[in-house]
Amino acid sequence: MSERDTAESLMRGMASAIRAHALYSAGHPLAKRSVDGLSAALAREFRVSPSLAIGFLGDDIIVGNTKLKRSASLGGLARHFQDRQVEKLVFSSELTADGLEAIVGVLADRDSRPLQERLGALHVTGCGVGTITADPAPTGDLGVNAAKQLYGTAVQIAEGLWGAAEAGSEPDPDAAQTIIDSLAKAVSQDRASMVALTSIKSHDAYTFSHMVNVSLLTMAQARTLGIHGSLLREFGLAGLMHDIGKVKIPPEILNKPGKLTDEEMGIVKRHVIDGAQILRRTPNVPSLAAVVAFEHHLRQDLSGYPEKIGHRKLNLCTMLVSISDVFDALRTNRSYREGLPAARVRAMLAEQSGTSFEPTLLRRFVTLMGLFPVGTFVRVQNGDVGVVTEEHPSDPFRPQVRLVADADGRQLPKPRLLNTWERDDRGEHPFTVVEAVDGSAMGFNALALMAS
């Protein structure tokens, strides 16, 4: 039995146990039989790993590293937990059969009190419940210089993948997978440095850096949802290849600074179909990549393109890629326009919450990026300018800043590290960030300053 089949069987068992306990008393033979089946399924999982995390987000269910296909029964189970504001259950091998039966009984009832509170009152070990939260702050073991080198390699490989597709050949799946493996490991190890690299505003090799940026931002989002392992790499590959269909668009249309004609816009819209076709015929590329290439310009309300596709639920990966795609495109310099400040981009995304973007995922993305992401140039209240080198884990208004220039824009003789969260002898914050600024316009390089 495959991992997906095993995961689906487990979740069907959970749905059955909850349903039985909603209909019968705990001692009823049907209720007991359903819990026994669920207990046996969990025991099989615990032979592989001492714990198992199950995530619920909308109609999506992720069991360990396996994202399950939607079905009527599993969709109902996902909504069951959504109604109870539960995004994650974690079971461990400490869980006993009696404990599981008590837990299922609580999951099945209609009590309006918070589920975590009621499970806590049972004093049952081996089960945790809550929301999916971001990983702990990375340790920074990778470092900016190593991240920069990896990023440069990824951009070169993206250029090679694009060039092969443009020439009519199939993109090299091995090369794509190799760089995705490295990027996924880097995102897990030092997310701050990798996300900071995506903030560099340069229109040189925009197409290829955009491919890498969308991949990194998608994987960073996926990590905050508890996604890792092979599924994380599939999400990263889908982000990397989402726009591959644009190889079919003539350069004069793709880079046109003015408004496109209706005919030109029709050619541009075709790239989602072309991309899906390229990826479907490329060996060893997961089907998820083709799905995302086809869907990534569809909005939550199914406007956008391709048009007239009927009713469908967008893939979770598509929703993450769409946020990453628009965010990176708006904030990046192009040959025909300057990138927008991050605050303006966030505001524009917020205006489309619920129509273009799934609201919960968009809120998580804004939290992930922070008010002043690593690599952002900011001004403190005395006028000095610096680059954000570290975010505070609980206060997004108070990052660590490497000050590099005075209020008049003159470079300081020696950069100075400032922790804006620190208090003085009176218990007050002597320094506060007042705004984000365009450090590149002042001649500063964020990466060089962060690495120094």
JOUR-V504963 format. One record per backbone hydrogen bond with DSSP energy under -0.5 kcal/mol. NH is the residue of the N-H (numbers start at 1). CO is the residue of the C=O. Records with the same first field share a line. If there is no record, write none. Layout:
NH->CO + CO
//
This chain:
6->2
7->3
8->4
9->5
10->6
11->7
12->8
13->9
14->10
15->11
16->12
17->13
18->14
19->15
20->16
21->17
22->18
23->19
24->20
28->25
32->28
33->29
34->30
35->31
36->32
37->33
38->34
39->35
40->36
41->37
42->38
43->39
44->40
45->41
46->42
47->43 + 44
48->45
49->45
52->91
54->89
55->62
56->87
57->60
60->57
62->55
63->61 + 66
64->53 + 62
66->63
67->65
68->61 + 66
75->71
76->72
77->73
78->74
79->75
80->76
81->77
82->78
83->79
84->80
85->82
86->81
87->85 + 130
88->130
89->54
90->128
91->52
92->126
93->50
95->92
100->96
101->97
102->98
103->99
104->100
105->101
106->102
107->103
108->104
109->105
118->114
119->115
120->116
121->117
122->118 + 119
123->119 + 120
124->119
125->123
128->90
130->88
133->131
139->189
140->189
147->143
148->144
149->145
150->146
151->147
152->148
153->149
154->150
155->151
156->152
157->153
158->154
159->155
160->156
161->157
162->158
163->159
164->160
165->161
166->162
167->163
168->165
169->164
173->171
176->172
177->173
178->174
179->175
180->176
181->177
182->178
183->179
184->180
185->181
186->182
187->183
188->184
189->185
190->186
194->190
195->191
196->192
197->193
198->194 + 195
199->196
200->197
202->200
206->203
209->205
210->206
211->207
212->208
213->209
214->210
215->211
216->212
217->213
218->214
219->215
220->216
221->217
222->218
223->219
224->220
225->221 + 222
226->223
227->222
231->228
232->228
233->229
234->230
235->231
236->232
237->233
238->234
239->235
240->236
241->237
242->238 + 239
244->241
246->243
247->244
248->245
249->246
253->250
254->250
255->251
256->253
265->261
266->262
267->263
268->264
269->265
270->266
271->268
272->269
273->270
274->270
275->271
276->272
277->273
278->274
279->275
280->276
281->277
282->279
283->281
285->282
286->284
289->286
290->286
291->287
292->288
293->289
294->290
295->291
296->292
298->295
299->303
300->355
301->355
302->299
305->297
314->312
319->315
320->316
321->317
322->318
323->319
324->320
325->321
326->322
327->323
328->324
329->325
330->326
331->327
332->328
334->337
337->334
340->330
345->341
346->342
347->343
348->344
349->345
350->346
351->347
352->348 + 349
353->350
354->357
355->352
356->352
357->352
362->358
363->359
364->360
365->361
366->362
367->363
368->364
369->365
370->366
375->388
376->373
377->437
378->386
379->435
380->384
381->432
383->380
385->405
386->378
387->402
388->376
389->400
390->400
396->394
398->395
400->390
401->418
402->387
403->401 + 416
404->385
405->385
406->410
409->406
412->404
416->403
418->401
420->399 + 418
422->419
424->428
427->424
430->428
433->397
434->379
435->379
437->377
439->437
442->438 + 439
443->440
444->439
446->444
449->445
450->446
451->447
452->448
//
